[in-house]
Every structure is written in structure tokens, then in C-alpha cells.
Amino acid sequence: MIAQIKGKLIGKNPPEILVEVGGLTYEIQVPMSTVYHLPELGKSIRLHIHFVVREDAQILYGFYDAKDKEMFRSLIRVNGVGPKMALGILSGMGVDDFVRIVRNDDVGAMVKMPGIGKKTAERLIIEMRDKLSGWEDVDKAIETVDWRSSPSRVTKDAEIAMVNLGYKPQQAAQAIAQVLRNNPEITDSEQLIRLSLKSMV
């Protein structure tokens, strides 16, 4: 079992990043909550890993925070919730927000996540309620990654990332356009993705 990976970040195309360890390059699927903490390319990074072995693939899921990994594992134990949906949930809201939604039985907020209908939302809330009884709400500081791109590239990268997370292209484009109207100074795609996802919760 792989518990953690420490290596050099050599690529990022959310929700996938590339980490080089001892001459090997690993493809790792990560939620946006982890993307916000990524260093610049070429810098060292350590991630908590959930390793999935299937007949047709071996997949690594990486998390900056151990609590995100724990939440991911709890989510995929819920009937009908797969890794992609779990990553989408952790990308669209923080662990503390998810805990509050479950405790408040807020089905309306849950169905705003990509791929989650009313029945799945209700099942998630019911099955996660007991699992989250020991969780405490936490405030997480988000680190802004210091890299710049042209406005067109920033928008394109943000749209691709949100579509990869499960949102429809039209949903992603509308959310991004709204954020840019309110924050025309944005030149960082990760900040744009974060604000766009937040606007959809």
C-alpha cells in the first residue's frame, strides 16, 4: 500500500498532476483543494495517497491534507459514489463546508455538485451523518500559486479543469465569465477555478 509520495512536481493539468520520484513519473488524480497548495513546477511536494487497483488500471489519488484523504475514503464507501464524484465534491467545497452541509441536511447545496442528483444527495447526507460525528469544522488557508499566464490561457485552463471535474462546458463557461466580470484583475487560473467553483456551491 502506498501511503505517501514525495517527489518533484513536473506537470499539472487539473485534476491530474505529474510527480517525479527516483526517475519514475507518477500520474496522480487530485482535488482542487490540493491544486491550490501545489508549488511551482520543479519544486518538491509531498502528498497523502489513496491507491486503487482495478482490473484495467492502477490509479493514485493524492491529497495535500490528510483529512481530505480521510474524507475521500469515507465518500467512496457510500453506495453510488465513485472516486470521480468524490474528487468533484472535494473540489467544489472544503471538508468543513461538506461537514456543515451534511449536518444541516442541506440537499439543495449538495445537488449543485457535478453528477449529484437529489437521490444521491439524500443518500450521501444519510450515510455520511454518522461517519462525520467526530469531525470538527476547520478553516483552511488557501495558498495562491505564484505563476502567471495570458488571460485567454487562464480562461481556457480553468474551463478544461472544471469540465474534467464533471461540470458541463456551458456551466463552467458561465461561472468563469461571472467571476471574471466581478474580478477582472485575475491572471491566475487556479484562483479563477477556485472562485468559479465557490460560486457554484
Long-range contacts (C-beta under 8 A, 24 or more apart in sequence): 1-51, 2-49, 2-51, 2-60, 3-48, 3-49, 4-46, 4-47, 4-48, 4-49, 5-46, 5-47, 5-49, 5-60, 5-62, 6-44, 6-45, 6-46, 6-47, 7-44, 7-45, 8-42, 8-43, 8-44, 8-45, 9-38, 9-39, 9-40, 9-41, 9-42, 9-43, 9-44, 9-45, 10-41, 10-42, 11-41, 12-38, 12-41, 13-160, 13-161, 14-161, 14-164, 14-165, 14-193, 15-87, 15-91, 15-161, 15-164, 15-165, 16-164, 17-62, 19-45, 19-47, 19-62, 26-60, 27-60, 28-60, 28-61, 28-62, 29-59, 29-60, 29-61, 29-62, 29-83, 29-87, 30-61, 30-62, 30-63, 30-64, 30-87, 31-63, 31-68, 31-72, 31-87, 31-88, 31-90, 31-91, 32-90, 32-91, 32-92, 32-161, 32-165, 32-190, 32-193, 32-194, 32-197, 33-63, 33-64, 33-65, 33-68, 33-90, 33-91, 33-94, 33-95, 33-140, 34-62, 34-63, 34-64, 34-65, 34-68, 35-161, 35-190, 35-193, 36-142, 36-143, 36-144, 36-145, 36-190, 36-194, 37-64, 37-142, 37-143, 38-64, 38-145, 38-190, 39-145, 40-145, 40-146, 40-147, 41-147, 52-83, 59-83, 61-87, 65-95, 65-140, 67-95, 67-138, 68-95, 71-95, 71-98, 74-128, 74-131, 74-132, 75-124, 75-128, 78-123, 78-124, 78-127, 78-128, 79-123, 79-127, 80-120, 80-123, 81-120, 81-124, 84-115, 84-166, 85-113, 85-114, 85-115, 85-116, 85-166, 87-165, 88-113, 88-114, 88-115, 88-116, 88-165, 88-166, 89-113, 89-116, 91-165, 91-197, 92-165, 92-197, 92-200, 92-201, 93-197, 93-201, 94-140, 95-135, 95-138, 95-140, 96-137, 96-138, 96-139, 96-140, 97-201, 99-132, 99-135, 99-137, 100-137, 101-125, 102-128, 102-129, 102-132, 103-129, 103-132, 109-201, 112-200, 112-201, 113-201, 114-165, 114-166, 114-167, 114-168, 114-171, 115-166, 142-194, 144-188, 144-190, 144-191, 145-188, 145-190, 147-188, 148-187, 148-188, 149-187, 149-188, 149-189, 151-187, 153-189, 154-186, 154-187, 154-188, 154-189, 154-192, 155-180, 155-189, 155-192, 157-189, 157-193, 158-189, 158-192, 158-193, 158-196, 161-189, 161-193, 162-193, 162-196, 162-197, 165-197, 167-200, 171-200, 172-196, 175-199, 175-200
